[in-house]
Amino acid sequence: MSATPVWTNWSGSVCCEPSQILRPASELAVAERVAWASSSGTPLRVVGAGHSGTPLVATDGVLLCLDELAGIESHDLQQRTAVVRAGTKLCDLGGPLLELGMGMENLGDIDTQALGGAVGTGTHGTGRKLGNLSSQVEAVRLVTAAGEIRDFSYSDDPDTMRALRVALGSLGVFTALRLRLLPAYRLHERIRRQPIDSCLEQLDDAIQAHRHFEFFWMPRNDMAEMKTLEPTSETPSDLPDRPYERIGWSPHIIASIRDVKFFEMEYAIPAEQGPACFRELRARMQQRHPEVLWPVEYRTVAPDDAFLSNAYERPTVTLSVHQDGTQPYREFFQDVEPIFWSYRGRPHWGKIHTLDAIQLCELYPGWERFMDIRDQLDPTGCFLNLHLRKIFGI
């Protein structure tokens, strides 16, 4: 008798035993497997890189891995777009796009995720004029619960696209996405440290002055590590030998290397309330959690119109708290999470939170429209698991 397959996410914090783990090598194979799962009443979830800290992927049904559906399917240099297969890892996409003379508008803090998963969970980077990754999506190809391969675009069906762009894999299986791109560009990275109070005094000016700005607050010494990225025509050879500065092509500069496993909670706050929320969080950590040494990350995101985007229709600041993957985290996260709630914070879908449908529906003005579209595309709940049923109230 063969052993039951076991799947764990990247940090080992989420584990499940699917009945099957399948790796389809074609879009048609995806459609066939979805049609079988739907007709047999077997739940099906899709996994990319497994980087979510919430049990979005966990299932005792079919787990569909899209690693074989990777790479650039087609491109249009004149329109600056590319159709990219959903299983493509972001770290594997920058190089091929550079060879075509193009680049993504932005990336997140890491680039190990699969494109479909990063888009579907609202993954983002930083920059007050830069939206999350889903905002770069113009059209998608989707396998629906009926096993049909369908194309959706903003030009033909904007309402459904507003639902599809951040859908947590609950509306179907992305097989390919058409991305809006930029001409390839270089960035100049500068990192400097100063006391956190000094950072906060100049925060608004720094956010306004730079394409990308973020800071990490270090609880150990109450310092801020501020990071800025600016487009440049210079090359690495033009940069004097200075520490904490780099120049390179955008995909090589935006993302960071995160080798150490950790737990993370992140909430998106209305931008104008970001500093106040951070100050309250800082005070709580200093008073009650001096043992937490991992930094708090402060970033900005432009508003967009995806119904479940945590930047939906509001300029946004995101605040992330972390704990080492070997240390207890629940008591710390449970103590600071209500601070985010008091500022009408919306949780990052791929990071730890405790909200359910009753609370979430109050935070997203497009919630009911999203649920209507979900009912239309997946009426039997083929793509749901226990976690999604909790947050959707199904």
C-alpha positions, 0 to 999 in steps of 0.5 A: 500500500502506497503511503499517503502523500504529505504536503507542507508549506515553505516554513513547515507551519502548514501541513496536510495529507491530500488524497493526490498530489498531481503535476499536470504538464499541460493546460488540457491536463489541468482542465481534465483533472478539475473536471474530474474533481468537480464531477466527483465532489472532490475538493481541489486546491492549487499550490505554487511555491507554498509560501503562504503562512495561512492554510490556503492550500491545505486540503484532503482532496486533490492538490494540483502543482503547476510547476510544469506550467512555467515560462513565457508563452508569448509577448508583444514588444509594441504593447509591452505585455507578456503572457506568462504561465501561472506556475512560473516562479517570479525569480525565474521570470526576470531574466527572460523578460530582460532578454526581451527588453522588458521588466515588471513594474514592481516585485515583492520583498521576495521573489520565490513565489509562483506568479499565480499564487503571488497574484491571487494573494495580493502580494506587493512590494513598496511604492506609493504609486505602485500597486500590488502584483495583481494590478499588473494583470490585464487578462487571465486564462482560467480553468473553471470548476466545470473544467472549461478553459476560459479567457477573461480580460479587463476590456471584455469583463472588468467586473469579473477581472476585479474578482479574479485578480485577488481570489485566493484560488477560489474562482478557478485555476489560473493557467496563464496571465497577461502582464502589463510591463515596462521597458527594462530599467535599472535601480539604485538601492540605498540603505541607511540607518538612523534612530526611529524617531528621526525616521518618522520625522521625515517619513512623509517626505521620504515616501513622496521623494522615492519610487520605492521607500520602506523602513525596518524598525529594529526593536533591539536598538530602536533604530530604523533601516531605511531602504530606497530604490530609484530608477537610474541610467547608471551601471554598476561600474559607475557606482563608487565602492560604497557600502549599502548601495547597489545598482542593477536591473530591477529584478536583481535589486527589488527582491531580497534573499530571505533564507531564514524561516519565520512567521509573519503577520501583515495588515494593510492600514489606510495610509494616513493612519500608518504612522499612528498605527506604527507608534502604537505597535512599537509601544506595545512591543516595547512594553510587553514583548521585549523578547521579539527581536525581528524587525517590523516592516513599513511599506506603501501600496497604491490603491486599486480596484480588485474586490479583495485587494487589501489596497482596494480603493485606498492609499495603503501602508502595510505593517508586518510583524515577524518572529523567528521560525523556531520561536513561539509566535501566537501570544505575540501575534494575538496581542498586537493583532487588535491594534491593526483592527482598530485602524480598519486593517485588512490582512494579507491573505497569505500571512497569519491572521485570525479574521473570519467572514463576519469581520472581513465583509465589513472591511471590503466594500466589494465583498458581496460582489466578489461572493456573487461572482464566486457563486457563479464560477464555482457553485458547488465549492470545488475550490474551497477548503476549510480555511476558505469556508471560514473566511468566506462564511460558507 
